Amino acid sequence: MDKKNETNMEVKKRNRNRVFRYICSHGTVSNPDISYAMQMSLPTVTQITKELIGDGLVEENGEFQSTGGRRAKALSAAVNAGQAVGLDITKNHISLVLSNLTGEILKHGRVYKPYVGICGSDPHYYETGAIGDYVVKPPFVLGHEPVASFLGAGGKIFYSLRAK
């Protein structure tokens, strides 16, 4: 979007995202560090970091040494506040990656699964909800040929299931 046509809410959202990404990529920083590096006013940065702390995305980790004035608070990303999952399905494999908020990979897996065609019963079940008298129930899934399961974080198994 053209910066000239952005609304105030879009600018605030963009600035919030920029500040959070800066904190994630630089580890432990202070509001004055962020303000200087991003050429944003200190009050704006302080407001944004307070919101991020309130949302549980950023944590205060003590204070930096004084350079003559008030000691700056040390801020860092709350790396375990959330996780992201990436899935890559190609012709020959299925890959899954789990990362924390800073992009550090916590778990990854890759399963060789060659491409296969759709089973003839799958479209029929999708349209009618059953195959004759048989209703498909978990752990059986449609598209059973290419389905794989992954060992995820904490030893949990992630399955590929069709949502109804």
N, C-alpha and C positions, 0 to 999 in steps of 0.2 A: 504494500500500500504506500502511496506517496505521502511523505511526512507532512506535506502541506495540508492534506485532507484528513489527518488523524484527529479524532476527538480527544478530549481530556482523559477519558477513561482508557482509550487505547494507548496514549502516551504513558499513563500510570502503569498499565499492565506491562508494556514494553520495558519501562525502567525497572520495574519489580523483577522481571525475568532477567534483565541484564545484571542487576545487583546479585541475584541469587546465583547466576552462572559464574560471576566473578568470585564470589565466596567459595563456590565448589571447586573452582580451578586453582585458587590461590591458598587453600588451606585455612590457616588462622590469620585473620585480618582485623583491622579496626575501621570504624566509620570514617575517620579522616583519611585512611589509606584508600578506601573505596571512593570517597568524594574526590580526592586528588586524581586518582587513576582514571576515573570515568568522567571527569569534568562535570560533576553534578554538585549542587549546593549541599553543604553539610546537613542542614535541616531536612532536605528531601531524602537524603541517604538514611538519616536517623529514623525518619518516619517509616521508610520502607523496611529497614531492618527490625524495627519494633513489630511491624505487621508479620514479618517472616518468623520472628521469635514467637509471637502469639499463635501462629499457625503450626508451630512445632517443626519448622523447616530449618531454623537456625538456632544455635545455642550460644550462650555466653560462657566462655571458658577462662574466667579470671581477667586479669588486666595486664597490659604491657607496662614496661618500665617508663617512668615519667621522663619527659624531655624538657621539663621546666614548668609545666602546668599540670592540669588534672590528668591522671593516668587514663589512657584510652582502654575501653573494654575490648577484650579479645573475643572475636566472633568466628564461628566455624559452622559448616553445614552439619545438621543432625542426620548423619549418614544412614541411620537405621530408622528414620521416620517413615520411609516408604521404599518400595522396590519396584523395579521395572522388569518386564519380561519381553524378550524378543524371540520371535519365531521365524525361521527361514525354511520354507518348503521348496525344494527343487526337484528336478527329475529323478535324482538318485539318492537324496538323503533328506532328513528332517533334522534341523538344528534348533536348540533351545538355549537361551542364555538368560541368566538372572543377575541383575546388577543393583547396587544401592543407588542413592540419589546423586552421588558424585561420579557415577559411571564405572566404579570399581566392579569387576566381574566377580560375583560370589560363587556361581555355579554355572557350568555349561555342559552340554552333551550333544552328541551327534549320533544319529542312528541311520544306518544304511537301509533305505527302503526304496527299491526300484519302483518306478511308475507302473501302475496297472490301471486298467479300465474300470469303469463303474460296473458293479454287479447288476445283473438284470432284475434282481428283486428290489433293489433300492428305489428306483423310480416308482415301482408299483406300491411299495410301502408308503412312500412319501405322499402319493395321491390318495390312498385309501385308508392308511393308518394301520394296515395289517397285511399279512401275506396269508390269504385264506383265513383260517381260524386263529392263526398264530400272530400274536402281537409282540413286537420286539421290545424287550425290556433290558435295562442295564444289568450286567456289564456288557451285553451285546450291543453293538452300534452299527449304524448304517455305514457303508463305505469301509467295511471291515478289511478289505485287502490292504489299503495304505495306512491303516491306523497303527500308531506306535505309542508306547508309554515311556515316560521319562522318570528317572529318579531325580527329584528336586531337592530343594533346601530342606534340611531337617529330616531327610529320609522319606519325605512324602512322595507319593506317586501321582503324577499328573497324567490324566487320560484325555484323549481326544473324543469328545462326545458331541452328538448333534443336538442342538437346543431345539425344543419344540415350541 
